[in-house]
Amino acid sequence: SEKALQKCKQHIELIANTLQLEGFSRIDAFVNVDSGEVLIIEVNTVPGMTPSTVLVHQALAEQPPLYPHQFFRTLLDLASERAM
């Protein structure tokens, strides 16, 4: 349900903020679609970056879509800002 999805996103965002994750990372979880309960499995701060990676698909699912070249440009810009 949309409610469970929003609850899941809130939990994942809270975890990312608590761990002070920056740039990009992947948080793997199981979600109970009825209750919205989230069970965290793994936090991966260096996920793979192949065309089939979930990060690329999530970026494309955003509204408006974030295409791979835009996604990677954003990552490079974030890294440049942090290096200064």
C-alpha positions as CSV (number, residue, x, y, z in Angstrom):
1,S,0.0,0.0,0.0
2,E,1.0,3.6,-0.4
3,K,0.8,4.1,3.3
4,A,3.2,1.2,4.0
5,L,5.6,2.5,1.3
6,Q,5.7,6.0,2.9
7,K,6.3,4.5,6.3
8,C,9.1,2.4,5.0
9,K,10.7,5.4,3.3
10,Q,10.5,7.3,6.6
11,H,12.2,4.5,8.5
12,I,15.0,4.2,5.9
13,E,15.6,7.9,5.9
14,L,15.8,7.9,9.7
15,I,18.4,5.1,9.6
16,A,20.4,7.0,6.9
17,N,20.3,10.2,9.0
18,T,21.2,8.3,12.2
19,L,24.2,6.7,10.5
20,Q,25.1,10.1,8.9
21,L,25.2,8.5,5.5
22,E,26.1,11.0,2.7
23,G,26.3,10.8,-1.0
24,F,24.8,7.4,-1.9
25,S,24.4,4.1,-0.2
26,R,22.0,1.2,-0.3
27,I,20.0,0.0,2.7
28,D,18.5,-3.5,2.2
29,A,15.4,-4.3,4.1
30,F,12.3,-6.5,4.2
31,V,9.0,-4.7,4.5
32,N,5.7,-6.0,5.7
33,V,3.4,-4.5,3.1
34,D,0.4,-4.6,5.4
35,S,1.9,-3.0,8.5
36,G,4.8,-1.1,7.0
37,E,7.2,-2.8,9.5
38,V,10.8,-2.6,8.3
39,L,13.5,-5.2,9.0
40,I,16.9,-3.8,8.1
41,I,19.2,-6.5,6.6
42,E,22.3,-4.5,5.5
43,V,23.6,-1.0,5.0
44,N,26.0,-0.9,2.1
45,T,28.0,2.4,1.8
46,V,29.7,1.3,-1.4
47,P,27.0,-0.4,-3.5
48,G,27.7,-1.7,-7.0
49,M,27.1,0.8,-9.9
50,T,26.1,-1.4,-12.8
51,P,23.2,-0.6,-15.1
52,S,21.1,-3.2,-13.2
53,T,21.8,-1.7,-9.8
54,V,18.8,-0.8,-7.7
55,L,20.1,2.8,-7.3
56,V,19.8,3.5,-11.1
57,H,16.3,2.0,-11.1
58,Q,15.3,4.1,-8.1
59,A,16.7,7.3,-9.7
60,L,14.7,6.5,-12.8
61,A,11.5,6.0,-10.7
62,E,11.7,9.5,-9.2
63,Q,9.4,12.2,-10.5
64,P,10.8,13.6,-12.6
65,P,13.1,10.8,-13.5
66,L,16.8,11.2,-12.7
67,Y,18.6,9.6,-15.7
68,P,21.9,7.8,-15.2
69,H,24.0,10.7,-16.6
70,Q,22.3,13.1,-14.2
71,F,22.5,10.7,-11.3
72,F,26.3,10.2,-11.8
73,R,26.8,14.0,-12.3
74,T,25.0,14.6,-9.0
75,L,27.3,12.1,-7.3
76,L,30.4,13.7,-8.8
77,D,29.2,17.2,-7.7
78,L,28.6,16.0,-4.2
79,A,32.1,14.5,-4.0
80,S,33.6,17.7,-5.3
81,E,31.8,19.8,-2.7
82,R,33.0,17.5,0.1
83,A,36.6,17.7,-1.2
84,M,36.7,21.5,-0.9
